[in-house]
Amino acid sequence: MKRFISSEPVITLLLLFFTSLVGAQELSFDDGKRYILGGLEVTGLQSYNEQTVKTYTGLRVGQPITVPGDELSEIIKKLWGLELFKDIQFHLVDIKDDQVFLELEITERPTLSDIKINGIKERKVDDIVKDTDLKKGKKITESLIANTKNYLENKYKKQGYLNAKVAIAVANDTAQTNAQKMVINVDKGDKVKIKKMIFDGNEQLADRKLRKAMKKTKEKRFWRFWKKSKFIEEDYENDLDLLADKYAEKGYRDARIISDSVIKVDENNINIKFKLEEGNKYYFGDIDFVGNTVYTDRQLASVLGIKKGDTYNGVLLRKRIADDSKPDAEDLTNLYQNNGYLFSTINPVELSAQNDTINFEIRIIEGKETYLNHVEVVGNDRTNDHVIYRELRTRPGNKYDKSNIIRTIQELQQLGYFDAEQIKPDILNANPNEGTVDINWNLVESGSSQIELQGGYGGGGFIGTLGLSFNNFSIKNILNGEAYKPVPMGDGQTFAMRVQASRTFRVYSLNFAEPWFGGKKPVRFSLNLSRTQQFGVDYASSSRSRIEVDKDRGFAITGITAGLAKRVQWPDDFFTVSHALSYQLYEFNNYDIGLFNFGNGKSNSFAYTLGISRNATMGGRIFPRGGSNFEITAKLTPPYSLFSNKDFESLRDRSQELAELEIEQGGLTAAQNQELEQIDQERFRWLEYYKIKFKGDWYTTLVGDLVLRTNAEFGFLGNYNNDVGDVPFERFFVGGDGLGNFTLDGRDVVQLRGYENQSITPVSELTGTQEGGLIYNKFSLELRYPLTLKPSASIYGLAFLEGGNAFNNFQEFNPFQIKRSAGVGLRIFMPAFGLLGIDFGYGFDEDLRPSSIGNGPSGWQTHFIIGQQF
């Protein structure tokens, strides 16, 4: 018969000695006797090795051991701590002379073989399994079940399901040894909404203002769709602080919430009742600065912006000392940190409160000036170090400047090579005694190359497009075979090529850009080569869907553009000034494009473009969260007619006569047509024009991740000589998705959603066709909200209001006469494919096509966005 030493939460050792073995001697429970361990047997094991358990106990045959004693108690504690067993018992098997023989009987806990979760969406099961660590093979314990239940109930209560209930059951799995299946039943119930918030004791602030002060705790209203009225305890506790802050902003420093209570209305609704005590209204008195040597009292008072006699505002005082909501806020803390005083501390202290006036002392400990010791960049697996270091405004030996850190983040985000959401520098090894600090820039590479592969049917045949864009290219390694992974990368250059072709046209383009031309200054060099060909088309007499292509007739544009852009320091270093020279050769071979009156010949365009831009956006290129970006450009050709001896006035008058004659006669003779062609060849042999464009984008974070983009655009195409007239190229075509992949005449294609492509284009008085506008304006409001901003794919939704129009001349121009639209859309940015999107827009007005006049609003239009600007 076995004698045992049992194990329970309060460990007990019970020895029963039989007289046949030990001569009827008795051993007290509290006594212990020293033995030599003669043997140890482990029983009850199902999945563990006996020797492993023996080794873990630390017991060895032949060692001295006291029975009962602390050694066995400690071993049992150790085994319980593993949470692998649900019962542990030591049995006294035998005693021979001074030797004791023990048996360790173990009952293993069952392992988890399968888990099923009911009551939630299938796609969320994996997340719950991961969060609760319910892996197959895990030992099932009471604490595991209790912790899982508590976690899930609290999880859903935090989401507003205050009545959420979770039940967990386990059952033996007969297909496996010592295994159990687990079933979790989740009953979230309905979200508990706040029906009413009741305020008692407020005389100075109305209920409406107090409700508005609470950002995430809102009453149930049918019109409130963005902020829900669900009750979430964590958000509620934070909003209680905002309620106190609201009073502090108005001078009521002593205002407090005496009590707040949640009153259950029914299963799905609650009321919240607040009892308030407002106290007296206070004003700022004297504000003295103590400890400041770097800045004078006057300088500090100017930044603080609070004067004696102002209504007390505790929230404003905190923000003027240190505004945590804005990294670049104009406050006293940033004033010091932007000048090298990283270790400075600033504390406002109330000296006295006399009647309704509070006197303050701003106590400043400036500390030592701080300098950067080590600056390191890690995580750039593809991008070469020099591409990153040239963008850094934090260099070893420089004085610490928080504004330079913020600006560096913006510069790295705009490169587009790294995940913008994860660019966060680590401040390390801060040493206030020596005045030094290290900075580690931890970067996560994101895809910077894109491929465009499209196919479709249009114009009587298949249209194919292949585009490759490498935005972190390395041209110096183009002959280095080992650098092709799959192409040479890492030097921050841009190399792109694009081919689009069908039976009727071909488009080729090649682009290269070096952002640091010469390697020492941020001077961007760019070069663009392009070639466009349009072939003659004859429609079969039986059907316009059947076409015959005549490659002996056609129209082609060959162009080259070279540009330099330099970042300047004035008015600030967000500005860039750019210069570009471009040449286009237009060639006609027995092809009447309808833009002017000749089908054979050539036209030339040589232009200089001056651009001034300021890019100060924050948050990255894909989803900016703040700042602005604007650009104004002027494209100018030489005024050839001013240096020519040609009589352009006579040519213009004769052209108008022939146009009027064509209307009267219903056509022109062959000789008159030839004369008209010669006139246009003379007028447009060298194109002369000037073109002014402006575009501005402003980004404002409204609440959380909700961002408002405001956009305004304007463009004007003018001439130097009215006798020469306006050029038929370079005009503005407004409407649609804004994609201008195939444009033969240098036109600007302007997006205006809710209307068909290029349909907001004025009609020519002479030809009755849409030949492009000479002036346009456009305005947009766009609300954006990110669904995910992961490196693999960034997705955001949007809603927009838009308006714009194009006009034939400045006399007709009216900035308030716009075609309006509204709608919603979705954008997806994947590094390999660039920007993809879809918009659903409703046009409230008629477009400008002759066929649309009198047909009412444009109505719903669907637009697909591929590779467009963000």
C-alpha positions, 0 to 999 in steps of 0.5 A, a space after each residue: 500500500 502506498 503512503 502519500 504526501 499530497 499537494 494542494 494550494 496549501 501544500 500539506 505533507 501526510 505520512 502514513 507509516 504502517 507498523 508492518 514496515 516501521 514497527 508501529 512507530 508514529 511520526 508527527 506531521 510537523 516532524 521530519 526525518 533525514 533519509 537517503 533517497 533510494 528511488 524516485 518514480 514518476 507516474 501519470 505522465 501522458 505527453 512528457 518524458 519521465 526523465 525530464 520531470 525528474 531532472 526538473 525536480 532536482 532530486 537525485 538517487 543517493 542524496 539526503 532528503 528530509 521527509 516531510 520537509 521544505 525540499 519537497 514543498 519547493 519542488 511542488 511549488 516549482 511544478 505548479 508554477 509551470 501550469 502544466 499539471 492539474 494535480 501533483 502528489 508525492 507518495 511514500 512507497 517504502 522505507 528501508 533502513 535509512 533509505 526512502 523510496 518516493 513516487 511522484 504522481 502527476 495528472 497533466 492538464 489537457 491541451 487545446 486541440 481545436 477552438 471555435 468562436 461563435 457570435 463574431 465575424 469569421 474574418 475577426 476570429 484570427 485576430 482574437 485567437 492571436 490576442 488571447 494566445 489560444 494556440 493549439 497545443 496550449 495547456 488549458 487552465 482555469 486562469 486561461 479560461 477566466 482571462 480569455 472571458 474577461 478580455 473579450 467582455 472588456 474588449 467589446 465593452 470598450 467598443 460600446 457593447 456594455 451588455 456583452 457576455 462571453 461563455 466558454 465551454 471545453 469538451 474532451 477530444 476523443 481523437 487525441 490523447 488528453 486533449 480538449 476542444 474549446 467553444 467560445 460563445 460571444 453575445 455582444 448585444 446591441 451597442 449602448 447609446 447615450 440618450 441624454 446628458 443632463 447637467 445640473 448646477 451650470 449657470 455660466 455655461 449652457 448645456 449645449 457648450 458643455 455637450 460640445 466640449 466632450 469630444 467622444 461622448 455624444 448624445 444620440 442624434 439621427 443626424 450624427 453619423 461621424 461621431 457615434 453616441 456609444 458609451 465607452 468608459 475610457 473615452 468618457 473618462 477623458 471627456 470629463 477632463 475636457 469638461 473641466 478644461 472648458 470651464 478653465 478656458 472661461 476663467 472658472 479655475 475652481 469648477 469641478 464635477 461633484 458627481 456623475 452618474 450613469 442611469 440605465 434607461 433600457 437595455 440599449 440606452 443610458 442617461 448621464 447626469 452631471 452635478 457641477 460646481 462652477 465657482 468664481 471667475 478669475 483673471 490673470 494678474 502679474 506674470 513674472 519670469 524667473 531663471 531666464 538668461 537666454 531670453 529677456 522677459 519681454 521676449 518670453 512674454 511675447 511668446 506667452 501671449 498672456 497679459 495682466 487682466 486677461 480672463 484666466 485660461 488654464 488650457 491656454 496657459 498650458 499650451 503656451 508653456 508646452 503644446 503637446 498637440 503640435 510638434 511645431 507649436 509656438 510655445 516657450 518649450 519649443 522656443 528653448 528647444 529650437 535654440 539648443 536647450 533640450 534639457 530646459 524645464 518650464 513650470 508655471 506656479 501660482 503665487 497668490 490668488 487675491 480676490 479674483 486675480 491670480 498671480 503667476 511665476 514662470 520658473 525656468 531651468 535652462 540647463 546646458 546648451 545641447 549638441 548632437 553627438 552621434 547621428 545614425 540612420 538604420 533600416 535603409 536596406 536599398 537606399 544609399 546612405 548619402 541620399 538620406 544624409 543629404 536630407 538630414 538637418 541633424 548633423 553631429 556637432 550641430 546644436 540641438 534644434 527641435 525644428 530641424 528634427 521636424 523638418 527632417 521628418 517632412 523631407 524624408 516623408 516627401 522622398 517617398 522611399 520610406 513608410 511615412 507613418 514610421 519615420 520617428 527619430 529616437 533621442 538616445 543617450 541624453 546627457 544633461 551634464 555634458 550637454 550631448 544627445 544622440 539621434 537614431 533615424 529608424 526607417 522602414 523602406 517602402 516600394 518606390 518603383 511602379 509598373 503600369 500595365 493596361 489594356 482596353 478597347 477604344 478608337 476601333 482597336 485594342 489599346 495597350 499601355 506599358 509604363 515603368 517608373 523607378 523613383 530611387 534609381 541609380 544611373 551610375 550602376 547601370 553597367 554593374 550587373 550585380 546591382 540589378 535587383 531587379 534594376 540599379 537602385 538607391 541613389 534617389 534618381 528618377 527614371 521612367 519610360 512609357 509606351 502606349 500603342 494602338 492601331 491608330 497611334 503610338 506614344 513614347 516617353 522617357 524621363 530622367 531626374 537627378 534631385 542633387 545635380 552635382 551632388 552638393 546642393 539640392 538642384 534638380 536636373 530633369 530631362 524628358 524625351 517624347 514622341 507621339 504619332 497619330 495615323 490617318 483613319 478611314 472608316 468603312 462605309 458599311 460600319 464606323 466600327 470597322 476602320 482602315 489605318 493609313 500610315 502614309 498620312 499622319 500627325 506627329 509631335 517630337 519634344 524635348 524638355 530640360 529643366 533645373 530646379 533649385 531649393 532657395 532660402 528666401 522667403 524660406 527654404 520651402 521654396 523652389 525656383 525652377 527653369 525649363 527649356 522645351 522644344 516641340 516639333 509638330 509635323 503634318 503629313 496629309 492630315 487635317 487635325 481640325 486645329 487649324 487650316 493646313 494638313 501638310 507642313 510643320 509648326 515649331 514651339 520653343 518655350 521657357 518655363 519659370 516656376 515658383 513652388 512652395 511645398 510644406 506638406 506634413 505626413 508624406 506624399 500619399 496622405 498629407 495631414 497638414 501644411 500646404 503646397 502651391 505652384 505658379 508657372 509661367 511658360 513663355 515663347 519668344 514674341 516672333 511677330 514683333 521681330 518679323 516683317 510679315 503683315 500679320 494684320 493682313 493675314 488675319 483679315 484675309 483669314 476672316 474673309 475666307 471664313 465668312 465666305 465659306 459660310 456664305 458659299 457652303 464651302 471654298 474652292 480648291 484655290 481658296 482652301 490652299 490660300 487658307 492653308 498658306 495663311 495658317 502656315 505663316 501664322 503658326 510656323 513658330 508658335 508664340 504665346 504665354 501661359 500662366 498657371 496656379 495651383 494650391 493645395 491646403 491640408 488641415 487635420 480636423 479631428 483625429 485622422 480626418 483631413 480636409 484638402 482645399 484646392 484652388 486652380 487657375 490657368 490663362 493662355 494669352 498671345 502677344 499679338 492679336 493679329 497672330 491670334 491664339 495658338 490652337 495648342 496648349 489649351 485647357 480641357 476641363 472635366 472628367 477624371 483628369 487623365 490625359 494619357 493621349 493628348 496630341 496638342 499639349 493640352 492641359 487636362 483638368 479634373 472635374 468629377 461629375 462630368 464626362 472627360 473634357 466636356 467642360 470646354 467652351 465651344 468655338 464661335 467659328 467652328 461650333 466645336 470644342 477646341 479648348 479654353 483659354 482660361 479656367 478656374 477650379 475649386 475643390 473641398 475634399 474630406 479624406 479618411 485613412 482606412 489603412 496606411 501600411 507600407 504594403 497598401 495605403 487606402 483612404 476614402 474621400 468625399 468631395 465638393 467641386 466646381 470649375 469652368 473654362 472660357 474662351 476669353 477674359 471678357 467671358 471669364 467669371 470665377 463664380 460661374 462654375 459647374 458644380 459637382 459632389 461625390 465620394 471616392 476611394 484611393 489605393 496606393 500600392 508601391 508596385 502599381 502607384 495610385 489607383 482609385 474610383 470616384 462617383 460624382 454627380 454633376 449638378 449642371 449641364 456641360 458645355 457640349 452642344 449636344 448637352 444643352 437643354 438636357 439637364 444636369 450631367 448626373 452621375 459619372 464614374 471615374 477611374 483614377 490611375 497614376 494621378 497626382 495625390 
